[in-house]
Amino acid sequence: MKYFQNDIGFGYRDEKVLIFFGNKAGELENLKKEFPSFDFLRVKQTHSDIFLPASTELREADAHWTAEKNKALLIATADCMPLMIFCEQSNRIAAVHAGWRGVANGIIENTLKQLIHTGSGEKKFRIFCGPSIQQNSFEVDRDVFDQLVAKSRSPHVSSYSFFQNNKYYVNLNKIAQNQILTTTGVMNSVFSAIDTKTNEDYYSYRRGKLKSERNLSFICLLT
């Protein structure tokens, strides 16, 4: 897929699908101006494991999917992972909101398993993840660490965490990649290394204790 960048974010596209990860300037109004042919759909995110078909109705879920072209599936984040999935076999897309609670609740695995169960090929996924909090910024206490270890899908704790100054530092990207690998066998998923906590082009809850400001990302079928 071809990489592209503009004033409101960056993304990837080919003849079938477009994926975009917005920065602070990527407000919904600006997304609509940049991509006027797209119909933007979103969900009410609650850090759940709920995966639903895309709808114009605002429903509680942390992942949604469609097989319709020009339907842009939005995800709003401010340190969490915006995960975009395209299945070449079924020509379906899904957008996933995956913070640490979502990872612990199994939102990534649940989304992929449901797609596979309903016709997607395990080896036919192309998966991209946008800017999110990175390991050196993501410090957690033992209770959160234990929940993530239980969902890491790896016996090698040192491969996705380290302990320093009485805090655990966890690589959520690595845990998500482990979950993708064990669920689908896909090894070449693309994860951004941009840290939302330290990069002020992006909103960060841990940096700013935000109320409603969020980075908007989406995936959209073109054909």
C-alpha positions, 0 to 999 in steps of 0.5 A: 500500500502507498503511504501518504501524508497531509496537514491533518494526518497520514495514511495508506491506500491502494485501489481497494482501501484507504486507511487514515490516522488523524492528528490534532488538526484531523477534526471531523469537519476537516476529514469531511473536507479532505474526503468528501465522498466518504460517509463517516460512521462511529461508535460509542466507545466504552473499552468493551469487547463488543464488535458490531456491523457499522451503522448510522446509529450511535451504538455502544461498541469498540469495533465495527465493520462493513463491506460497503464502499465509501463507509469510513469507520471512525475510531477516536483515541487519545493514547489508545491504539486505533487498529484498522483491519482489511480482509482481502478474501471477504473484502471487509473492513473493521476499525478497532479501539484498543486501549489497555482495557480493550486489550485485556477484554479481548477486543482485538481477538474477538474482532478477528475471530468473528471476522474469521467465523463469518468468512474472512481468511486467517491469512488474508488480513492486512492490519495497520495501527496508528499513533498510540502511547508507546512503552517508555511512556506507558507505566502501570501498576501491578494490577494492570500489568497482571491483566495484560500479562494474562492476555499477552499470548507470550510466555516471554514477559521481558519481550513486552515489558520492563520494571523500573522505579516500582512501575511496570512499562508495557509495550501494548503494540507488542501484545496486540501483535502477539494477539494478532499472530496467535489468532490469525498467523499474520506476522506483518502487521504495521504499527506506528512508532509515534508516541502520543504522550510525547508527540504534541501533534497528537492528543494524549490523555496521559499528557493532558487529562483531556475531556473530549479531545481525541485523534480521529482515524478511519478505514474505508473501502474504495471498491 
